[in-house]
Amino acid sequence: MPIVVKNLTFIYDEGFIFAKKALDNVSINIEEGEIVGIIGHTGSGKSTLVQHLNGLIKPKNPNSVIVDGVDICDAKTNLKEIRQKVGLVFQYPEMQLFEETVEKEVAFGPKNLGISDEEIQMRVKEALEMVSLDFDKYKDRSPFLLSGGEKRRIAIAGILAMKPKYLILDEPTAGLDPWVRIEILKELQSINNKSTTIVIVSHDMDEISKIAKRIYVLSNGCVALNGTSKYVFSQFDKIKELGLSLPQITEILYLLNSKFGEVDYTELDISKAVNEILMALNRKGKWKSKIA
Amino acid sequence: MEIKNSLTIGQYIPTGSIIHRLDPRTKLILVLLFMVMVFLVKSILGYILLFMFILILIVMSKVQIKYFIRGLKPILILIIFTVVLQLFFTRGSPIFTLGPLVITKEGVYLAVFILLRLVLLVFSSSLLTLTTSPMELTNALEYVLAPFKFIGLPSGEISMMMTIALRFIPTILEETDRLIKAQSARGVDFESGGLLKKIKNMVPILVPLFISAFRRADDLAIAMEARCFQVGAKRTHLKELKFGRLDYTFTLIFITVVTTVSLLF
């Protein structure tokens, strides 16, 4: 199993008045090639958890975070290697931009890994392509003069250029325009299709329901719920109890089901959901003629 | 996290003790007085007495001693450096010789003096900042500086600037931590490497830090103007400071102890 987190507990400012338990006995595993969603509201420990996955925060107990069979806690573990393998895109990653040109910015990661110049140029080109930015058009521009969405893409490309096997994104679409959000999600989907495992942290249920196949719900530092996205979003009461919302599509189908019955409210795919709605209306009979 | 934890500035630990309840002006003035008096003491005995006095105050403040010791960390190198310098480079009657290094009686005295002085200075200033919230502190500063208005010192604006600076220290530290992590995720190795490499590694931290600091300053200025902030306007305080019986009693005891110790020993 590629990334295994077992009984991970983390306390901020341990031993001081402000000590706060951010993670409490969390166990998750991430399989190769899948898209996993981590949801939970602010302060639930999502960001703390993902920072453990590439050793930015070192776990206290051995064997609590294992990447491809390598224990992150082990003193002999080469953290640089782990960080290449597990690419982490921070929340608001455009805040970390600092280079004069887009090309240099994206090249920064691979350069730190000691990769040859020709290889770097190829990777930069490739990475920018993956986020739908034209290399020749953007390479000499200053990252600071770009739009929010472009900046975000460049920051993501900066991690992609390191060719990570696992790509972890902390709220990748926060604070962006709806259109740009959809675009970025599409790009992530196609990156995943090229066999990169993706872990996506979010509190936007619609977004998560669209992209993630499997979901972990964190609450107060514990895994409160986990399973396929269909299963997780069928647990209405639990989700509401945790102070989270449901994807809009689930809410609609759920209401329809309580009115008409026999509606599969776990459907998350929009076109299939439309079918469900039409079938429900059909059964009701009234609209039969109009739909036909 | 590492950076955030090594700083005591602006770290207020509320415990509601007697020391916390004192008027911030009382604390501010007495700490300044204490710092002056520290330099007037001439004997080790005097320092030990002052040290015991400050320890009593620390116990009274109910703030754990480890917070005070943590305040020593940032100046640890300074302390070691000056102590070693005093120890080896003071002329006088030698008591110990090791090759070219000579430790003199006077050197030992001076080293102990400097050590105690620095520790006392750090402890007393920590006592002020750990028991007084930044807001109270700047409020007090405004009062203390108010008499200088006549020579054109804008005490209100100075305290406003202090408030803003103190308010943003934790924010900027948090952001530095974040940037260190974000750039580590991009393969920067902050732990190893020589001095030159370490300086070079600062660029990916400092550039974004400055950019966001400027943006934040802009936002803050707009937010303040939106609430009709005007430089030089006459303002009142949400919490008016008032000296109480506790302040008078405390001041009397404090001044008696400290002046007696510093004048007699």
Boltz contact constraints between the chains, C-beta under 6 A:
constraints:
  - contact:
      token1: [A, 56]
      token2: [B, 181]
      max_distance: 6.0
  - contact:
      token1: [A, 83]
      token2: [B, 185]
      max_distance: 6.0
  - contact:
      token1: [A, 88]
      token2: [B, 185]
      max_distance: 6.0
  - contact:
      token1: [A, 90]
      token2: [B, 182]
      max_distance: 6.0
  - contact:
      token1: [A, 95]
      token2: [B, 208]
      max_distance: 6.0
  - contact:
      token1: [A, 96]
      token2: [B, 179]
      max_distance: 6.0
  - contact:
      token1: [A, 96]
      token2: [B, 182]
      max_distance: 6.0
  - contact:
      token1: [A, 96]
      token2: [B, 208]
      max_distance: 6.0
  - contact:
      token1: [A, 98]
      token2: [B, 204]
      max_distance: 6.0
  - contact:
      token1: [A, 98]
      token2: [B, 207]
      max_distance: 6.0
  - contact:
      token1: [A, 98]
      token2: [B, 208]
      max_distance: 6.0
  - contact:
      token1: [A, 108]
      token2: [B, 186]
      max_distance: 6.0
  - contact:
      token1: [A, 109]
      token2: [B, 186]
      max_distance: 6.0
  - contact:
      token1: [A, 109]
      token2: [B, 187]
      max_distance: 6.0
  - contact:
      token1: [A, 112]
      token2: [B, 187]
      max_distance: 6.0
  - contact:
      token1: [A, 112]
      token2: [B, 188]
      max_distance: 6.0
  - contact:
      token1: [A, 113]
      token2: [B, 187]
      max_distance: 6.0
